[in-house]
Amino acid sequence: MEPSVRFGRAARLAPGTAFLLRLATPLAAALIAVLAAHVAIDVVGDFVLAHDTYDDHAHGSRRLASLALAVTALTGLWALARVVVAETRGSRGALRAALYATLPDSPVTFVLTVVAAVVPLLPAMGWLDALTAGARVDDVADLFGGSIPLGAGIATAFALAAGTAAYHAVALLGRHHRAIVRVAEAFVRLAGRAARAALMLAADRPNRPRERTAPARCADRNRAPPIPSRQTLTA
């Protein structure tokens, strides 16, 4: 991964946009990891634990974590779209600088950040499930599915995988930032042409209301000759 880029107008990223990207990227990876770990612990615990505490009540925390993941992902995409639009308007290198500023120079730092977020999120989900079910938590191990080593180990494994994948995905986008900007510029040009065509079509239409045409009256001299009947033709 290349270090953060600092050049030209791209160095002056909006503080809010940069903060959202730095926050949304590891948080989205952590939420994906904790959701996957919560399900995996529930499945594995049925086979390796004498009592899987995740089976005692419903898992409403999964829906809440999924909602948080959707909000985080949409927020990150919105911030990234703002950077792409800024580069199409002349901020050269803004997308590359934003992507490289999102991640630390070392992938280990990013992955450890994701792990540090997943470890407390997992018992928080277990506590929320117990709270909504009105159950009492007598042991901290209940928040990890019944076994702290099992729950923490599975959560750490998923956090390492999700953090590594997220880091390399953002790095890949950074390496292909020019292609992304070209696609965005083509889309903007296409949308502009469609808008201009729609305006021209609307301008060509008459603005006055259409007038009703009165039915033409049929005069005697304008009547068509009568159609001869079959008896007249045979006479």
Rosetta blueprint (number, residue, H / E / L):
1 M L
2 E L
3 P L
4 S L
5 V L
6 R L
7 F L
8 G H
9 R H
10 A H
11 A H
12 R L
13 L L
14 A L
15 P H
16 G H
17 T H
18 A H
19 F H
20 L H
21 L H
22 R H
23 L H
24 A H
25 T H
26 P H
27 L H
28 A H
29 A H
30 A H
31 L H
32 I H
33 A H
34 V H
35 L H
36 A H
37 A H
38 H H
39 V H
40 A H
41 I H
42 D H
43 V H
44 V H
45 G H
46 D H
47 F H
48 V H
49 L L
50 A L
51 H L
52 D L
53 T H
54 Y H
55 D H
56 D L
57 H L
58 A L
59 H L
60 G H
61 S H
62 R H
63 R H
64 L H
65 A H
66 S H
67 L H
68 A H
69 L H
70 A H
71 V H
72 T H
73 A H
74 L H
75 T H
76 G H
77 L H
78 W H
79 A H
80 L H
81 A H
82 R H
83 V H
84 V H
85 V H
86 A H
87 E H
88 T H
89 R L
90 G L
91 S L
92 R L
93 G L
94 A H
95 L H
96 R H
97 A H
98 A H
99 L H
100 Y H
101 A H
102 T H
103 L L
104 P L
105 D L
106 S L
107 P H
108 V H
109 T H
110 F H
111 V H
112 L H
113 T H
114 V H
115 V H
116 A H
117 A H
118 V H
119 V H
120 P H
121 L H
122 L H
123 P H
124 A H
125 M H
126 G H
127 W H
128 L H
129 D H
130 A H
131 L H
132 T H
133 A H
134 G L
135 A L
136 R L
137 V L
138 D L
139 D L
140 V H
141 A H
142 D H
143 L H
144 F H
145 G L
146 G L
147 S L
148 I H
149 P H
150 L H
151 G H
152 A H
153 G H
154 I H
155 A H
156 T H
157 A H
158 F H
159 A H
160 L H
161 A H
162 A H
163 G H
164 T H
165 A H
166 A H
167 Y H
168 H H
169 A H
170 V H
171 A H
172 L H
173 L H
174 G H
175 R H
176 H L
177 H H
178 R H
179 A H
180 I H
181 V H
182 R H
183 V H
184 A H
185 E H
186 A H
187 F H
188 V H
189 R H
190 L H
191 A H
192 G H
193 R H
194 A H
195 A H
196 R H
197 A H
198 A H
199 L H
200 M H
201 L H
202 A H
203 A H
204 D H
205 R L
206 P L
207 N L
208 R L
209 P L
210 R L
211 E L
212 R L
213 T L
214 A L
215 P L
216 A L
217 R L
218 C L
219 A L
220 D H
221 R H
222 N H
223 R L
224 A L
225 P L
226 P L
227 I L
228 P L
229 S L
230 R H
231 Q H
232 T H
233 L H
234 T H
235 A L
